[in-house]
Amino acid sequence: MRQDRRARYTIAMDRSPSAQHGRPDFRAGQPDDRAPRPPDLHRARQIGADRTTTWLLRTGPRSVDDLCSVYIFGGNPMQDGLSAPVIGPSAILPRGYLWQTPIWYLLAAGALALSHWPPTWFRVTAAVGLLGAMIVLLFALNAITTHAFAADHAGVRLGLPAGSRRRGRKRRGAKYLPWQQIERVRIAPKPYGARVELMLGPNASLALRGFRHSALWAAWRWVLLMIPFWYLLRPTALTSPLDGPPRYRVNVRGLSVDELRTKLRAVAPPDVAVAVLVRKR
């Protein structure tokens, strides 16, 4: 008798105690429950997502970027360092980009004022509506929260997470500041949390200190931002240093001044000063 090598069904005999007492059960083509099964990857990912969501709900309200970063990179946030959200558009837009909003509004309002049609009441209503839209846009951009600040015993990382899908190679680029090139850290209280300024030392590299452009070249760079989508070719304000003295500014949300000072002091070397600015009354 010729045997078919491509047989799709097999006959398995049930060797359970019930079958040994005279009640055999022949199951054709059904898998054995006692045989090991391959792992269900979809179920494993679902369990991981459920645990991540449960952890975020227990620890309080956080941003969507926190959920994405935890789910993409796996595990919990940094245990040996500090990881905090950054408020404002500094992590996604270049410095000075928001100043274009009132300029475009003034251009639109001027065009409406100089026009003789449509009627006056319509132009006034359009100008007021544009003003309200501009205010809402500015408030929305300043309320953006991005997971773009992290610090450990080696240094400070500024920039979007590695798994970010935002357009623009320079926008996705992060700036890493070793503690050896940071002279001191200044923390100032703010209504949204705290403002952290990383002051670079005199021996910091030129790549971190940045190039000093002339006033004319700086104005030209600002004018170039008026071109649509030109901001995709510029680094963000978070990764661009400020002058006099060279420093990086981070607006941290959700952490008080005392919490930031304690956590930064735990990861910073002893020769790096961590100071809190107090307003004089």
N, C-alpha and C positions, 0 to 999 in steps of 0.2 A: 504494500500500500504506500502510495507516494505521500509524503508529508509536505504540507504547505508551510513554507517558511514565513509567510506574511499573515499568519492567523491572527485575527483581531480579538478573539475571545478565548478565555481559558476557563477551565472548570476547577474550582477550588473546593476542598472538603472542609467543612467546619469541624474543628477538633475541640470544641468547647465541651464542658461536662454534660450539657444537655444532649449533644450529639453522641457521646459515648454511651448514653443510656437508651439508645435505640431510636433517637430522633435526629438522623443526619440532615444537614441543611446544605444543599448544593446551590452555590451562588455563581452564576455565570457572568463573567465580565464585570464584577463588582470588586472594588479594592478592599483589602483586608483592613479592618479598623486598627489592628495591632501593629501594622507596618508603619515605619516612620514616614512622615510626610514632609515635603519640602517646605521651607519657611515661607510664610505669606508676607512678602515685602510691603504690599499695600497696607496690610493690617499693622505691620510694625511702624510704618510711617504715620499711620493714623493715631496709634498709641502715643508716639513721640509728639505729635502735634497737640493731642489732648493734654499731655503732661505740661507742655510749654504754655498752653492757654491757661491751665489751672494755676501754674506758677505766676503768670502775669496778673491774673485776677487776685491772687493772694497778696502780691506785693504792691498792689495799688494801681491806679490808672497810669499808663505809659503810652508812648507814641507808637505809631505803626512801624516805624523804623526799628524800634526795639524788638518787636515781634519778628520782623523779617530777618534781622541780624541773628537772633537766637535760633530761628528755624533753619537758616541757611548754614551757619557755621556750627550749629549743634551745641548742646550743653547750655550751661548757665552763663551769665555775664562774667566779666573778669573778677576772679576771686582774689588775686594778689595785687590788684591795682584799682584804678578808678576809671569808670566809664559813665559818661553823663551826656544827656541830650543838649543840643545847641539850639537856641531860639533865634529866629530871624532868618533873613535870606542870605546871610554871609557865607553859608556852606554851599549855596547853589548859584549865586550871582556874583559878579565882580563888584569891586568897591566903586561907589558912585553911580551905580546903575539906577537906583530908585529916584535919583534927581531928574531923570528924564520924564517921569510921570507928570509933575507940574509944568514942565516945559511944553509937553505935548498938549496939555490942557489949555495953556495960555495961547498956543497956536490955534487950537480949535475954537476957543472963545473969541479970539481976534477975528478969525474968519467969519464967525457968526455976527459979530458986531459990525463988520464992514459990509456985510451982504445986505441987499435991499429986498431980498426974497428968501425965505417965506416971511410971513407977518412977524411983527415984533413979539407978540405973545408966544409964538412958537419958538422963536430963537431964544427968548429968555428961559422958557421951559427946558429947551435942549441944553442950555448952558448949566442950569441948575442940576439937571439929571447927570450930565457929565461930571460935575463937581462931586455929586454923591457917589458916582461910580468910582472916581479916583480915590475918594476917602476910604471906601470899602476895600478897594484893591490894596491900598497901603496897609490897612489894618490886617488884611488877610496875609500879606507877605511877611509882615513883622511877627505874625503868630505862628509861622512855620516852625516845626520842631524836627530836627535832623540828628541822627545818631552819628556825631562827627568829632567827638573829643574823647580821648583815652590816654591814660598815663599809667606807667608801671615803673619798675626799678631801673629800667634801661633808658627811658625817655618819655616824650610826649608825642602822640600822633594826632595830627589835625587833618581832617578831610573825611569824605564820604567813605562808607564801608567798601570793602573790596568787591562785594557782590552787587554794588549799585549799577543800575542800567540807565542812568541819565546820559543824555547825549553830550558829546564833547570830551575829548581825551584829557584836556587840561582841567576841566571841571571835576573829572573823576580822580585826578591826581591828588595824592595826599602828601603832606609835609611832615617829616619825622625830625624832631628836635631832641638830640641827646642831652642828658643832664650836664655833661661836661661843657656844653656851649650855652647854658642858661645861667645867668648870674643871680637872678632873684625872681620871685613870683609875687605879684601884687593882686590882692583880692579886694573888691569893692562891693558892698551890698547894693542890690537893685530890686525893684518891685517884683520882677519875674524870677529872681533867684540871686545870681551874683555875676560879676564881671571879672574875668581872670586875664591878667596881662603877664605874658612871659617875656621878661627882659633879657635880651641876649647880652653875653659878655663881650669884652673887647677882642677876644681871640676867636670869636665865632667866624665860621667860614662865610665867604662871599655869597655862596648859594643860599644861605639862610638869611643873611643881612639884606640881600637884595641890591639891585643897582639903583643909584640915585639919578633920576632923570631931571632934565631941566624943566623949567615952568612951561616953556613953549611945547616941548615934547609931551609933557603930562596933559596939557590942554588938548593936544591933537589926539592923544589916546582916548580922552574922554569924548571927543567929538565922534570918533569912530564907533563908539557904543550906540550912536543914533542909528547906525545901519542895522536893519533887522537880522537877527541870528548871529551878529558879530560877537555877542557875549559868549557863544559856544567856544570861541577860540581864545578866550582869556581865562586865567586862573581865578578862582573864587577869592572873595575878600578874606575868608578864614585862613587861606594858605598864602596870603600876600602880606609881607611885613609892613609895619608903619615906621615912619621916620621920627627921629628926635626924641629919645634914643630908639634904636631899632628894637621892635617888639612885635609880638603877636597878641591879638585881642580875641577873646572867646567869651561869648554871652551864654552862660550856663543856666539851664532852667531846672527847677525842681530840687535844687540843693541849696542849703543855707550857707552862710559864710563860715560858720563853725565846722560844718560837715566837710566843706571843701578844704579848709585849713588842716583838719585832722587827717584826711585821706591823702592830701598832697604831702604833708609832712612825713607820713608813713612810707612813701615811696621815693621821696626826693633825698639826695645825699645831704650830709650835715652841712657842707659848705654852701649849699643853695638856700638863701633866705626866703622864707614864706611869710609875707607881711600882709596885714589887713588894714586897709585905709579907713580911717574914721573921719567923718565930716565934723568940722568945727562949727559949733553953734554960737 
